[in-house]
Amino acid sequence: MPPANTIKVNVKWSGKKFDDIELNLDEPGLVFKAQLFALTGVEPDRQKIIAKGGMLKDDTDMTKLGLKAGHNFMMMGTAGELPKAPEKKILFAEDMTEATLNKAMDIPIGLVNLGNTCYMNATLQCLRVVPELIQDLQKYSGGTDNLDAGSNMTASLRDLYRQLNASGHGVMPAGFLTYLRKAFPQFSQQGRDGVWMQQDAEECWSQLISTLKAKLPPHTEGKLNVISQFMQGEFTTTLKCDDAPEEEAVVTKEPFAKLDCHISSNVNYLHNGILESLDQKIEKNSSTLGRSATYTKSQRISRLPAYLTVNFVRFFWKPTEQVKAKILRKVKFPFDLDASQFCTNELQGKLTNTKMKLRELDNAETALKRRQRLDKEAGRMETDEISDEQKAVHAAQAALEGSLDPELVQDVGCNPSGQYELAAVLTHIGRTADSGHYIGWAKKGDTDEWYKYDDEKVSPVQKDDIMKLDGGGDFHVAYLALYRSRSFKAKSEPVKAD
């Protein structure tokens, strides 16, 4: 029996007519295209189906088209070789188990909460957006029978990620949790009632990154391992005595695994908080004055990693209540981050030309989207002919790629452009770091699809949902953000209008 919200429609194609095709209005346009592929041999990405308002897209909501029984669709497209009969019986969605359906629809898999372990689950899901990390973990040959707890934890993480890739339902991370607690006993704390206590996700993130840096072998494209090469940047730190200007400044270089975003009464945006954290006043002994003096500690980035972690410093120790209290202030964070403003003058100089070419690319893409919007409003059909605006975008992409500094390009694992895109956000809801609930929000691969990882429950979300994670109330608030280097290689497909 067909689903309740099903109607029968007709499709005309290449001089033929297919009558009484069952169309489930609750399914997206891609499902209908798959039905037509089975009937005509025209692959979904080659189909052009005229619907109300324009061409039928893969994600079209069929319920909003106002379709009625007997509706006639017009389809264009050339058929390839008709598919052979399947060797195995076709399974329909209503006949599939939850695990089979998740795998068929390529929905990411969640992690079961084993008792206040959301801090760990959210961390592990966010780190999955780093493919180089996943690849190097799979190459790790160690087992879980070592005397060293860190090695066992690394091997267990490798196995857990394999389970997530293979499973169709929520995975229990019991093995990894055991080795995490052995390596870092602070995550083994229990309350008076014997219940596992909530932990700080940022501490879990930092300890995990530190362990992987120590245990993973060198990456295939360098002498350093994936953490040092792809997720670690470099600060140039200048220490200058305010009380003795004649004292020579001390300049050092040091690695960093994340940037802090301080949250004060003056901070409303991510870049303000980062800049505030890079310039600080400290007290230390002055060899010139022979006493304690005030120094200005100024840090600027001299190497940008391919993956940049930002920590929103939302928690502070409240001695009267003996808890890590939370700052709820709204701090907006961008989907596209220009990190050149945090860099040394030398590195900024290497990034300047790329920034100029990026503006040219943005202008070209804006012009193309305008052209596509006007064509749609005028009812002009899409063609395979490349427009002048599309050519301009391709030219701008090629010019941008060619503008990258050669030395930075040779530094595998760095960000040669200074431009980042948001890849994952770890949020917290609650009033203290050791209570409440943590959730991971992450992009799926190179797509624009975002998923919410609420322990075992995984669900797709919209870009607007991510924008609401900037704080200002008791909703989920961004605690950690993971940015990845933007790719500017010329695309084979034209830019699509939003």
C-alpha positions in Angstrom: 0.0 0.0 0.0 1.5 3.4 -1.0 2.2 6.0 1.7 -0.7 8.3 2.6 0.6 11.5 0.9 0.9 9.9 -2.5 -0.6 11.0 -5.9 -0.3 9.6 -9.4 1.3 11.8 -12.0 2.3 11.6 -15.7 5.7 12.3 -17.3 6.4 13.2 -20.9 9.9 12.5 -22.2 11.4 12.1 -25.6 8.1 11.5 -27.4 7.0 9.0 -24.8 4.5 9.3 -21.9 4.6 7.5 -18.6 1.2 7.4 -16.9 0.2 6.9 -13.3 3.6 7.2 -11.7 3.2 7.1 -7.9 4.8 10.3 -6.4 5.3 10.4 -2.6 5.0 14.2 -1.8 6.8 13.6 1.5 10.0 12.6 -0.3 12.5 15.2 -1.8 12.8 15.7 -5.6 15.8 13.3 -5.7 13.6 10.3 -4.9 11.2 11.2 -7.8 14.3 11.5 -10.1 15.4 8.1 -9.0 12.0 6.7 -10.1 12.3 8.3 -13.5 15.8 6.9 -13.8 14.5 3.4 -13.4 11.9 4.0 -16.1 13.9 6.0 -18.7 17.6 5.3 -18.0 18.2 9.1 -17.7 20.5 9.5 -14.7 19.2 12.0 -12.0 22.0 14.5 -12.6 21.2 14.6 -16.3 17.4 15.1 -15.8 15.8 18.5 -16.4 12.3 18.3 -15.0 10.1 21.4 -15.5 8.1 22.1 -12.3 6.2 25.0 -10.9 8.7 27.8 -10.3 11.6 26.4 -12.4 13.6 23.2 -12.6 13.0 20.4 -10.1 16.0 20.2 -7.8 17.3 17.3 -5.7 16.2 19.0 -2.4 12.9 20.4 -3.7 10.1 20.1 -1.2 7.4 18.4 -3.3 4.6 19.4 -0.8 5.1 23.1 -1.7 4.6 22.7 -5.4 0.8 22.4 -5.1 0.7 19.2 -7.2 -2.5 17.4 -7.8 -3.3 13.9 -9.1 -2.9 13.7 -12.9 -0.2 16.5 -13.0 1.9 16.3 -16.2 5.6 16.8 -15.9 7.9 17.5 -18.8 11.4 15.9 -18.6 14.5 16.5 -20.8 17.7 14.5 -20.8 19.6 11.8 -22.6 19.5 8.3 -21.5 22.6 6.3 -21.0 22.9 2.5 -20.8 19.9 1.2 -19.0 20.8 -0.3 -15.6 21.0 -4.1 -15.3 18.5 -5.9 -13.1 19.8 -5.9 -9.5 21.4 -9.1 -8.3 19.8 -8.5 -4.9 16.2 -7.8 -4.1 15.5 -4.0 -4.0 14.7 -2.8 -0.5 12.2 0.0 0.0 12.5 2.6 2.8 9.5 1.2 4.7 11.1 -2.3 4.6 14.5 -1.1 5.9 15.7 -1.3 9.5 17.0 2.0 11.0 20.6 0.9 10.5 20.1 0.0 6.9 18.2 3.2 6.2 20.9 5.3 7.8 23.6 3.7 5.6 21.4 4.0 2.5 20.8 7.7 3.1 24.4 8.3 4.2 23.3 9.8 7.5 26.3 10.1 10.0 26.2 7.9 13.0 26.0 9.1 16.6 27.7 7.9 19.9 25.8 6.5 22.8 25.9 8.5 26.0 27.4 6.2 28.7 26.6 8.5 31.6 27.5 12.2 31.3 29.9 11.5 28.4 28.4 14.1 26.0 31.6 16.2 26.5 33.6 13.3 24.9 31.0 12.4 22.2 30.8 16.0 21.0 34.6 16.3 20.9 35.0 13.1 18.9 32.4 14.0 16.4 33.8 17.5 15.8 37.3 16.1 15.2 36.0 13.8 12.5 35.9 16.8 10.1 39.7 16.5 9.8 40.2 13.8 7.1 44.0 13.9 7.5 43.6 12.9 11.2 41.2 10.1 10.4 43.6 8.8 7.6 46.7 8.8 9.9 44.7 7.1 12.7 43.8 4.3 10.3 47.6 3.8 9.6 48.4 3.6 13.3 49.5 0.0 13.9 49.5 -0.1 17.7 47.2 -2.2 19.8 45.3 -1.8 23.1 47.5 -4.1 25.1 50.3 -1.6 25.9 51.4 -0.5 29.3 51.2 3.1 28.1 47.6 4.4 28.5 48.1 7.0 25.7 49.0 4.4 23.1 46.0 2.3 24.1 43.7 5.4 23.8 45.1 6.2 20.4 44.5 2.6 19.1 41.0 2.6 20.6 40.1 5.9 18.9 41.2 4.4 15.6 38.9 1.4 16.2 36.1 3.6 17.3 36.2 5.7 14.1 36.2 2.5 12.1 33.0 1.5 13.9 31.4 4.8 13.1 32.2 4.4 9.4 30.9 0.9 9.3 27.9 1.0 11.6 24.3 2.0 10.7 23.2 2.8 14.3 24.6 4.5 17.4 28.0 3.2 18.5 28.9 2.6 22.2 32.3 4.2 22.9 32.9 2.1 26.0 36.4 0.9 25.0 37.7 4.4 24.2 36.1 5.8 27.4 37.9 3.2 29.5 41.3 4.1 28.0 40.6 7.9 28.2 39.9 7.5 32.0 43.0 5.4 32.5 45.1 8.0 30.7 43.4 11.0 32.4 41.9 10.0 35.7 40.1 13.4 36.1 37.5 12.1 33.7 36.8 9.2 36.2 35.2 11.5 38.8 32.0 10.2 40.4 29.4 12.0 42.5 28.3 10.9 46.0 25.6 8.7 44.4 28.2 6.9 42.2 27.0 8.6 39.0 29.7 9.7 36.6 30.3 13.5 36.8 30.0 15.8 33.8 33.4 17.0 32.5 34.8 20.0 30.6 34.8 19.3 26.8 37.7 21.8 26.3 39.8 19.7 28.7 38.9 16.5 26.9 39.7 18.2 23.5 43.1 19.5 24.7 44.1 16.2 26.3 43.1 14.2 23.2 45.0 16.5 20.9 48.1 16.4 23.1 48.0 12.6 23.2 47.6 12.2 19.5 50.5 14.6 18.9 52.7 12.4 21.1 51.6 9.1 19.7 50.8 9.4 16.0 53.7 8.7 13.6 54.9 11.3 11.0 52.5 12.3 8.3 53.2 11.0 4.9 53.9 14.4 3.5 56.3 15.6 6.2 58.5 14.9 9.1 55.9 16.0 11.7 52.7 14.1 12.5 49.3 15.3 11.5 48.6 17.2 14.7 51.9 19.2 14.5 51.6 19.7 10.8 47.9 20.4 10.2 46.4 21.5 13.5 49.3 23.5 15.2 50.3 27.0 14.4 53.2 29.2 15.5 53.2 32.4 17.6 55.9 35.0 17.4 55.8 36.5 21.0 57.3 39.8 21.9 57.8 40.7 25.6 58.4 44.4 26.3 58.9 46.0 29.8 56.5 48.9 30.3 58.4 50.2 33.3 61.8 50.1 31.6 61.5 51.1 27.9 65.2 50.9 27.5 65.2 47.2 28.3 65.6 45.1 25.1 62.4 43.3 24.0 62.5 39.5 24.1 61.2 37.8 20.9 60.5 34.1 20.9 58.6 31.6 18.8 56.3 29.0 20.3 53.7 26.5 18.9 49.9 26.8 19.7 47.1 24.3 19.3 44.2 26.8 19.6 43.4 30.5 19.8 41.6 31.9 22.8 38.7 34.3 22.3 38.4 36.4 25.5 34.9 37.5 26.4 34.8 40.9 28.1 32.3 43.7 28.1 34.0 45.1 25.0 33.8 41.8 22.9 30.8 41.3 20.6 32.6 39.5 17.7 35.1 36.6 17.5 37.9 38.6 16.0 37.7 41.2 18.8 38.0 38.5 21.5 41.0 36.9 19.7 42.8 40.2 19.3 42.2 41.0 23.0 43.8 37.7 24.0 46.9 38.3 21.8 47.9 41.4 23.8 48.1 41.1 27.5 49.7 42.7 30.6 51.7 40.5 32.9 53.9 40.9 36.0 57.4 39.5 36.1 60.8 40.2 37.4 62.8 42.8 35.5 66.6 42.2 35.3 67.0 45.9 34.5 65.1 47.2 37.5 65.8 44.4 39.9 62.1 44.1 40.8 58.8 43.0 39.6 57.5 45.1 36.7 54.7 45.3 34.2 55.3 43.8 30.7 53.3 43.8 27.5 53.1 40.4 26.0 52.2 40.6 22.4 51.6 37.5 20.2 51.1 37.3 16.5 50.8 34.3 14.3 53.8 33.5 12.1 52.3 30.2 10.8 48.6 29.5 10.2 47.6 25.8 10.5 45.2 24.2 8.0 42.8 23.6 10.8 42.4 26.4 13.4 40.7 25.7 16.7 39.2 28.7 18.6 38.3 28.4 22.3 35.6 30.8 23.5 36.8 31.4 27.1 33.4 31.3 28.6 34.2 29.7 32.0 35.9 31.2 35.0 36.5 29.9 38.5 34.0 31.1 41.1 35.6 30.5 44.5 32.4 31.3 46.5 30.5 28.5 44.8 33.5 26.3 43.9 32.4 26.0 40.3 33.5 27.0 36.8 30.8 29.7 36.1 29.8 30.6 32.6 29.8 33.8 30.6 26.6 33.9 28.6 27.5 37.0 26.5 26.6 36.9 22.8 29.8 36.7 20.7 29.1 36.4 16.9 31.4 34.2 14.9 31.7 34.1 11.1 31.3 31.2 8.7 34.3 32.7 6.7 37.2 33.9 8.8 40.1 36.1 7.6 42.9 35.3 10.0 45.4 37.6 8.5 44.6 40.3 11.1 46.1 38.0 13.8 49.4 37.5 11.9 52.9 39.1 12.0 53.6 41.8 9.5 55.8 39.4 7.5 53.1 36.8 7.1 50.5 39.5 6.3 52.7 40.7 3.5 52.6 37.2 2.0 48.8 37.1 2.2 48.1 40.5 0.8 47.9 39.6 -2.9 45.7 36.6 -2.1 43.2 38.8 -0.2 43.0 41.1 -3.2 42.3 38.2 -5.6 39.7 36.9 -3.1 37.8 40.1 -3.4 37.8 39.8 -7.2 36.5 36.2 -6.9 33.7 37.4 -4.5 32.7 40.1 -7.0 32.7 37.6 -9.8 30.5 35.1 -7.9 28.1 37.9 -6.9 27.7 38.9 -10.5 27.1 35.2 -11.5 24.5 34.8 -8.8 22.8 38.0 -10.0 22.7 36.7 -13.6 21.3 33.3 -12.5 18.6 35.0 -10.4 17.6 37.3 -13.3 17.5 34.3 -15.7 15.2 32.4 -13.2 12.9 35.4 -12.8 12.6 35.8 -16.6 11.8 32.1 -17.0 14.9 31.4 -19.1 15.9 27.7 -19.1 19.3 26.5 -18.0 21.7 25.6 -20.8 25.0 23.8 -21.1 26.6 27.0 -22.5 29.1 28.7 -20.2 28.1 32.3 -19.6 30.5 35.3 -19.5 29.9 35.4 -15.7 30.8 31.8 -15.3 34.0 32.3 -17.3 34.8 35.3 -15.0 34.4 33.1 -11.9 36.7 30.4 -13.3 39.3 33.0 -14.3 39.1 34.6 -10.8 39.5 31.2 -9.1 42.6 30.4 -11.2 44.1 33.8 -10.5 43.4 33.3 -6.8 45.1 29.9 -6.8 48.1 31.4 -8.6 48.4 34.3 -6.1 49.4 32.0 -3.2 52.9 32.5 -1.9 55.2 29.7 -3.1 56.9 29.2 0.3 53.5 28.9 2.0 52.3 26.4 -0.6 55.3 24.2 0.0 54.6 24.2 3.8 52.2 21.2 3.7 49.6 21.5 6.5 49.6 25.3 6.7 47.0 27.7 5.5 48.6 29.6 2.6 45.7 32.0 2.1 44.8 33.0 5.6 41.2 32.3 4.8 39.1 29.8 6.7 35.6 28.3 6.6 33.7 27.0 9.6 33.7 23.2 9.8 32.5 22.3 13.3 31.2 23.9 16.5 31.1 22.4 20.0 28.4 23.9 22.2 27.4 23.9 25.8 24.0 24.5 27.4 23.9 25.1 31.2 25.5 27.4 33.7 28.7 25.6 34.6 31.4 23.7 32.7 30.9 20.6 34.9 27.1 20.4 34.4 24.7 20.9 31.5 25.0 19.3 28.1 27.5 19.3 25.2 26.6 18.9 21.5 28.7 18.8 18.4 27.7 20.5 15.1 29.7 19.6 12.0 29.8 19.9 8.3 29.6 16.7 6.3 32.7 16.4 4.2 33.1 19.1 1.5 29.3 19.6 1.3 27.3 22.5 2.7 25.3 20.0 4.8 25.4 20.5 8.6 24.5 17.9 11.2 23.8 18.1 14.9 25.4 15.4 17.0 23.4 15.1 20.2 25.0 11.9 21.4 23.3 9.0 19.7 20.8 11.3 17.9 22.1 12.8 14.7 19.9 15.2 12.7 20.4 17.6 9.7 20.3 21.3 10.5 20.3 24.5 8.5 23.0 27.1 8.3 20.6 29.5 10.2 20.7 27.0 13.2 24.5 27.4 13.4 24.1 31.2 13.5 22.0 30.9 16.6 24.9 29.4 18.6 26.5 32.7 19.5 25.2 33.0 23.0 23.2 35.6 24.9 20.9 33.3 26.7 20.4 29.8 28.0 20.4 28.1 24.6 23.4 26.1 23.2 26.4 28.4 23.1 29.6 28.0 21.1 32.5 26.8 23.3 34.9 25.6 20.6 35.0 26.3 16.9 37.0 24.4 14.4 37.9 26.3 11.1 39.5 24.7 8.1 41.5 26.3 5.3 39.4 27.4 2.4 40.1 25.7 -0.9 40.3 28.0 -4.0 41.0 25.4 -6.7 38.9 26.1 -9.8 35.6 24.2 -9.8 34.2 22.2 -12.7 30.7 23.2 -11.8 29.3 26.8 -12.0 28.5 28.6 -8.8 24.9 28.2 -7.8 22.7 31.0 -6.6 21.6 30.8 -3.0 
